[in-house]
Amino acid sequence: MLDINKDSISRCYMLNPELLSPEQSIAIKESFSSLKERGIVDFDQDMDDPIRQKFDLTVLRAFKIEEYYLTILNSIKSMRKIRKAVNQNNVAIPMMETVEYDLFNETVTLAAENNNDY
């Protein structure tokens, strides 16, 4: 979100849709359909919208990582604040809490190193 370059992209992990059952795929598509019908809304409204939350949790549950929902949400909101501050040439840039993010990142990294698919 803040630093899109070759190095940051190469360290990213992606969820593998081939690991989903047909039922999980259908649930995700149905949940996305509701999100699509809702239409585009402001970022802050989107993050707090029950339809969006249901979609996010449906995806995370399908990959058995729903316990990271709040960590992911808080990280996204923190990165958004930083981005807005940078865009406004603000001197004091708010820093996100890294403890939860580091734990999530460490868990995903270890899983990837052990060839666990997400």
Backbone torsions as a table, in degrees:
resi	resn	phi	psi	omega
1	MET	NA	-37.2	-178.1
2	LEU	-103.7	-32.5	-171.7
3	ASP	-132.7	87.3	-179.6
4	ILE	-100.4	101.9	174.8
5	ASN	-146.1	175.6	-176.1
6	LYS	-55.4	-45.1	-177.1
7	ASP	-67.6	-43.1	-179.1
8	SER	-69.3	-37.2	178.7
9	ILE	-68.3	-38.7	-177.9
10	SER	-67.1	-17.9	178.5
11	ARG	-95.1	4.1	-178.2
12	CYS	-84.6	152.4	174.8
13	TYR	-116.1	145.5	-178.7
14	MET	-119.7	147.0	174.1
15	LEU	-71.9	137.2	-176.6
16	ASN	-96.5	105.9	-177.2
17	PRO	-65.0	-19.1	179.1
18	GLU	-69.2	-14.4	179.7
19	LEU	-84.4	-7.3	-176.6
20	LEU	-83.9	144.9	172.6
21	SER	-76.1	163.0	176.4
22	PRO	-57.6	-37.7	179.8
23	GLU	-64.4	-42.0	178.8
24	GLN	-64.9	-41.7	178.4
25	SER	-61.0	-43.1	179.6
26	ILE	-64.3	-44.1	179.9
27	ALA	-60.2	-41.9	179.3
28	ILE	-65.3	-44.3	-179.8
29	LYS	-63.7	-41.2	178.5
30	GLU	-64.9	-41.5	179.2
31	SER	-65.9	-39.2	177.7
32	PHE	-66.2	-35.4	178.7
33	SER	-58.7	-42.1	177.2
34	SER	-63.7	-40.0	179.1
35	LEU	-65.2	-41.7	179.1
36	LYS	-64.3	-42.0	179.0
37	GLU	-64.0	-33.1	180.0
38	ARG	-63.8	-34.3	-179.9
39	GLY	90.7	177.0	-177.5
40	ILE	-81.5	132.6	177.2
41	VAL	-130.0	170.1	176.6
42	ASP	-55.8	147.4	-178.1
43	PHE	-51.4	-50.1	-177.0
44	ASP	-64.3	-38.7	176.0
45	GLN	-65.9	-39.7	-178.4
46	ASP	-62.0	-45.9	-177.3
47	MET	-65.6	-26.6	-178.5
48	ASP	-101.4	1.3	-176.8
49	ASP	-79.3	129.8	-179.9
50	PRO	-58.3	-32.7	179.0
51	ILE	-66.7	-43.5	178.0
52	ARG	-64.8	-44.0	-179.6
53	GLN	-61.2	-41.3	178.7
54	LYS	-62.2	-44.3	178.6
55	PHE	-60.9	-50.0	-179.5
56	ASP	-57.1	-45.9	-179.3
57	LEU	-67.8	-34.1	176.6
58	THR	-61.2	-44.8	179.1
59	VAL	-65.2	-48.8	-177.6
60	LEU	-63.7	-39.4	178.0
61	ARG	-63.4	-39.2	179.9
62	ALA	-59.7	-32.8	179.5
63	PHE	-98.3	7.0	177.9
64	LYS	58.6	41.4	177.9
65	ILE	-132.7	28.0	-177.2
66	GLU	-63.8	-20.3	179.5
67	GLU	-66.3	-11.9	179.2
68	TYR	-93.2	1.7	-174.7
69	TYR	-54.1	-53.5	-177.6
70	LEU	-64.6	-37.1	177.9
71	THR	-62.7	-45.6	178.7
72	ILE	-63.7	-47.4	-179.7
73	LEU	-59.4	-47.4	179.7
74	ASN	-64.2	-36.9	178.0
75	SER	-65.5	-43.0	179.2
76	ILE	-63.1	-45.0	179.4
77	LYS	-63.2	-39.8	179.0
78	SER	-66.1	-43.4	178.5
79	MET	-63.2	-36.3	177.8
80	ARG	-62.4	-43.7	178.4
81	LYS	-61.4	-42.8	179.6
82	ILE	-63.0	-45.6	-179.1
83	ARG	-61.1	-43.3	178.5
84	LYS	-63.4	-40.1	179.8
85	ALA	-64.8	-41.6	179.1
86	VAL	-64.8	-42.6	179.9
87	ASN	-63.9	-29.0	-179.8
88	GLN	-90.8	6.8	-176.9
89	ASN	53.4	38.7	-179.5
90	ASN	-76.2	135.1	-178.9
91	VAL	-72.6	-44.1	-178.5
92	ALA	-89.5	103.8	-179.3
93	ILE	-93.3	120.2	179.5
94	PRO	-66.7	134.9	-180.0
95	MET	-101.8	141.0	-180.0
96	MET	-81.0	155.6	174.2
97	GLU	-67.8	123.7	-174.8
98	THR	-97.6	-9.6	-175.6
99	VAL	-60.8	-53.5	-179.3
100	GLU	-66.6	-40.0	-180.0
101	TYR	-62.6	-44.5	-179.6
102	ASP	-61.7	-40.0	178.8
103	LEU	-63.5	-44.8	178.3
104	PHE	-62.7	-48.3	-178.5
105	ASN	-60.5	-42.7	179.7
106	GLU	-63.7	-41.8	-179.9
107	THR	-63.9	-45.5	-179.8
108	VAL	-65.8	-41.4	179.3
109	THR	-62.4	-46.2	179.2
110	LEU	-62.1	-41.8	178.7
111	ALA	-62.5	-42.4	179.4
112	ALA	-64.8	-40.6	178.9
113	GLU	-65.7	-28.3	179.4
114	ASN	-93.1	13.6	178.6
115	ASN	60.8	30.4	171.9
116	ASN	-84.4	131.0	180.0
117	ASP	-89.1	142.0	174.0
118	TYR	-122.1	NA	NA
